[in-house]
Amino acid sequence: MSRSYTVSDGRLVLTLTPAEEGGYVVKSPLDPELVTEAETLTEAFEMARDALRALRASRAKLLRKLAAAG
């Protein structure tokens, strides 16, 4: 069983789990939909921020569709 590590940069909290193929599976305990992969800790934060931006855009688009249907 892989050990997970919780890390923070003061603004974002991430859980890193070593991936079998190397690097890490990156998740956020504060947003269960945020899942990405990275090779390093620095890349984990970069990839998580990118994933978070994509999630926000997707959620905003869904809300607009729901409002228009509504």
Secondary structure per residue as TSV (DSSP state, phi and psi in degrees):
chain	resnum	aa	ss	phi	psi
A	1	M	-	360.0	132.5
A	2	S	-	-77.6	145.0
A	3	R	-	-88.1	138.3
A	4	S	-	-103.1	151.9
A	5	Y	E	-125.2	133.1
A	6	T	E	-100.7	128.0
A	7	V	E	-132.9	157.0
A	8	S	E	-145.8	146.9
A	9	D	-	-105.8	13.4
A	10	G	S	96.3	-17.3
A	11	R	S	-125.0	-26.7
A	12	L	-	-132.3	132.5
A	13	V	E	-107.3	128.9
A	14	L	E	-129.1	152.5
A	15	T	E	-114.4	123.5
A	16	L	E	-108.9	128.1
A	17	T	E	-121.3	125.1
A	18	P	E	-56.2	132.6
A	19	A	-	-89.5	147.3
A	20	E	T	-57.3	-37.8
A	21	E	T	-85.7	3.4
A	22	G	S	107.9	161.4
A	23	G	S	73.7	-155.8
A	24	Y	E	-136.6	149.1
A	25	V	E	-90.9	127.4
A	26	V	E	-112.6	126.9
A	27	K	E	-134.5	165.1
A	28	S	E	-118.4	126.0
A	29	P	T	-68.0	-15.3
A	30	L	T	-91.3	-14.7
A	31	D	E	-146.5	96.1
A	32	P	E	-61.8	-16.1
A	33	E	E	-81.7	-13.0
A	34	L	E	-82.7	109.1
A	35	V	E	-141.8	129.7
A	36	T	E	-152.3	-174.9
A	37	E	E	-131.9	152.8
A	38	A	E	-154.8	158.8
A	39	E	S	-93.3	-30.7
A	40	T	S	-132.7	169.4
A	41	L	H	-63.2	-44.0
A	42	T	H	-60.7	-45.5
A	43	E	H	-64.6	-33.4
A	44	A	H	-59.2	-44.7
A	45	F	H	-68.8	-39.3
A	46	E	H	-62.9	-47.5
A	47	M	H	-66.4	-38.1
A	48	A	H	-65.5	-40.7
A	49	R	H	-64.2	-41.2
A	50	D	H	-62.2	-44.5
A	51	A	H	-63.9	-39.0
A	52	L	H	-64.9	-41.0
A	53	R	H	-61.4	-43.0
A	54	A	H	-65.0	-40.3
A	55	L	H	-63.1	-44.4
A	56	R	H	-61.7	-42.9
A	57	A	H	-64.0	-42.6
A	58	S	H	-64.2	-42.0
A	59	R	H	-66.6	-39.5
A	60	A	H	-64.2	-41.6
A	61	K	H	-62.6	-42.8
A	62	L	H	-63.0	-42.6
A	63	L	H	-63.0	-39.6
A	64	R	H	-63.0	-42.2
A	65	K	H	-63.7	-42.6
A	66	L	H	-65.1	-40.1
A	67	A	H	-65.9	-39.1
A	68	A	H	-68.9	-32.2
A	69	A	H	-79.3	-18.2
A	70	G	-	-84.1	360.0
